[in-house]
C-alpha cells in the first residue's frame, strides 16, 4: 500500500498511457464500426479536454480526492474511518460504494437539466472510441470532484483504495468507450460483472430512451438492480451515436463545445 501511495503520479500516468495505447491497438484489430477518414480532429479535441481538465483541477483545488481521503482519515471522518472494520471487508465495501456513487452521479448528470448542459458535451461525440472516455467539459469535472469529496467524507476509504479506484475508473472509461467488437457469447459473460464496450455503446445512442440507460462505469449490476439496463439497441447494428443538436459540423469545434452549455438554445 505504501508503494501505491508513494508512487501515485507515476502509477496514474503509466496506467493511462498503457490503456490508451492498448485500446487503440485493439480498436485497429477488432473495430465495431469503421472510423471516418480523418479522426485526428476528434482526437485532438478529446485530448485537449483531458489536458485542460487536469490543469484546471490543479489550479482550482489545493487538494484532490487522495489528499482529501488523508484528511478524512486524520479526523476519523467517514464510515470506515469511524468504525473498526476488518481491512479486507472495508476495502471491498469502499470500492463498491465508490462505484455505486459514480453510477448515481452519472444518472444525475442525465436527469438534472443543469448537469446535463455540461455532460452532453461528452455525448456529442458521434464516433465513440477510446478518446471519448476522456472527453468531458471542465465544469463537469469540477462538479465531479466536489461530488467525490462528498463520497469520500461519507465512506471514509483508505488513501491507497482511492488511488486504485481512480486508476481503474479512468482505465474502464477508456475501455468501455472503445470501438471494440466483442463476440456475443464473450460479451454476455463479461457483462455479468463489468461494463463492456457493446453495453456502453447503447448509452451513447442518439435515441434518448437508450441514452438514459447503462450508466455504469465498472460494474454492470447497478443498472440491472435499478432497472436502467438495456441489453441491446432497438437499432441493432445500425445504432446511431451522438446527439441531434450536434449534427451540424459547426458545433464540433473546441470553442463551440466549450461554450455550448452556456447557450440558451
N, C-alpha and C positions, 0 to 999 in steps of 0.2 A: 504493500500500500504506500509506503514511503517513496518507493521508486516512482509510482504514478504521480504523487503529489509534487515531487521534486523535478519531474520532467514533463510537466503539463503542456507547456508550449510546444515542445518537440513532438510529443505524442499526438497532439491535436493536428499539427501541421502535416506530419508524416502520414497520419491516417487519412486526412483529407486528400492529399496528393495521390496516395496509393489508390483510394477509392475512385477518384476521378479518372485516373489512367486505366484502372481495371474495367470499370463500367464502359468507358469509351471503347476499349478494345472489344468487349463482349457485344456492344451495340453494332460494331462493324461486322462481326461474325454472325450474329443472330438477331437482326432487326425485325421489329413488328411492322414498321412502315418505312418506306424509302424517304430519305431526307430530301429537302429542297436542294437545288444545285449549289446554293451558297448559304450554308448555315452560319457562316462566320459572323455576320452582323448580329444574329441572335446570341451567339456565344459571347461576343464582346459585351453586349448589353447585360447578360446574366452574370458574367464575371465582374463587370463593373459594379453591379449591385452588391455582390459579396465583399468586394474591396471597400466600397463606400460604407457599407453597414458595419464592417469591422472597425473602420476609422471612427465613425460616429459613436459607436459604443465606447470606445476607448476615451473619447473626448468628453462624453456626457456623464459617464458613470465612473466615479472614483473607485468603485468596487464592482465586480461582476459576480455571477452566480457562485463561483467557487469561493471567493473571498467572503461572500455573504453567508455561505454554509459554515465557514470557520467562525464567524461572529455568533451564529446561532448555537454552535457547539460550546463556545466560551460562556454564553449566558443561559445555557440549557433551554433554548427556545426550540419548540417543535416536539412532536410525539416521541420520536426515538432518541432525542436528547434528554427528555424529561423522565421517561420510564426506562428502567433497566431491562432491556430485551436482548435475548440471545443474538449475537452478532450476525450469524448466517441468516436468521429469520428477519432481522432488521434490514439487511442488505436486499434480500429478495422482495420484501414488502415495500421498501423505499423505492426500488426500481419500478415495481408495479404501480404504486401510487403516482410516481412522477409521470409514467407513461399514460396513465388514465388522465392525469391533469392536462397533458398535452393534447390528448384526444378531445377533452372537453373544451380546451382553448380553441382548437380547430373548429369545433361545432359552433362556438360563439362567434368566431370570425365570419362564419357564413350567415348566421341568423340575426346578428346585431348590425343594423344598417351602417352605423359609424365605422365599425371594424371592417365590414365588407368593402367599404370605399378603398381601403388600402390593400386588403387581401386579394381583391380582384386583379391586381397587377400581376400576382403570381399566376392566376388563371388566364391571363391574356395571352400566354404563350400557346401558339397553335400547333407547334411541333414538339410535343413533350419529349424530353430526353434528359440525360444526366445533368445538364446545366439548369434545367427548370427547377431542380431541387435546391438551388441556391438563389433563385430569383424572388426576392422579397423586398417590398418597399421599406425604406428606413423607418418610417413611423410604425409599421407593423413590428419590426424588430425591436424597437424601443418598448412598445406595449408588451411584447412577448417577454422581454427581460424583466419588466416590472411584475408581470404575472408569475414568472419563475421565482422571484423573490418571495411572493406570497406562498407559493407551493412549498418552497424550502422552509419558510417560517412555520408552516403547518406540520410538515412531515419531519423535519429535522434529520435529513440524510447525512451520511459521512462525507467528508471532503472528497475522498477518492471515488466514492459512488457517484457524486455529481459530475466529476471529470469523466468517468466511464460512460455515464448516461449521455452526456452531451456529445461525446465522440461517437457513440452508437447512433444517437439521434441524427447527427449530421450524415453519417455513413448510410443509414437507412433511407434518408431523404434522397440522396443521390441514387441509391439502388432502386427504390420503388418508383422513381420517376424515369428510370432507364427505358430506352426504346429497345426492350429486350423481349424476344419471343420465347416463351417457355411452353413446352408441350402441356396439354390439358391435364394429363394424369400426374405430372410432376407439380404443376401449378396447384392442383387440388390438394396434394399432400402438403405443400408448403403453406397454403392458406389456412390450414388447421391451426397454425400458430402465428405466422408472420404475414405482413402485408407484401404482396408480390406486385411487380410492375403491371401485370394484367389486371389485377384487382384495383390498383390505384388509378390506372388509366381511365376507368369508368368515372372516377371522381372529377376528371378534367373534361368530361363531355360537355358539349355546347348545350345539351338539354338540362334545364335547371333541376328537374327531379332526380337526375343522375349526378349532377354536381353536388347536390345535398345528400350524398351518401359516401360510404367508405372513407371516413375521416381519420382512420388510424395511421400511425407512423411506423411503429414497430410491431405491435401485436394486432392480429385481426379480430380477436374475440370481443373487443369492446363494441365494435359495430354490430356483431352478431347478438350480443347481450342486450343492446339498447335499440335494436330494430332499424339501424341505419345501413345495414349491409345489403349490397346488390352483387350477386354472383356474376351476372352478365349484363351487357348493354342490350337494349332493345334493337340497336342498330347492328349488332353482331360485329363483323369485321369492318363494317362501313362506319364505325364510330368517328364522329367529327369532334375535334377538340377546340378549346378556346371559348371566347365569349363573343356574342354577336356585336356588341358595341365596339369591339376592337378589330372588326373585319377590314376597316379602312387602313391602308398602309401608312397613312399619316399618323395614325395612333400608335405606331410601334417603335418610334424613336425614343431615345433615352429621356429627352427633355419632356416629351408628352407624357410618358409613363410616370415620370416623377411628379408632375403637376396635375395629372388626371383626377386623382382623388379629391382635389380641392375645387374641381369644376362642379357647377350646379346642374349641369346637363346630365 
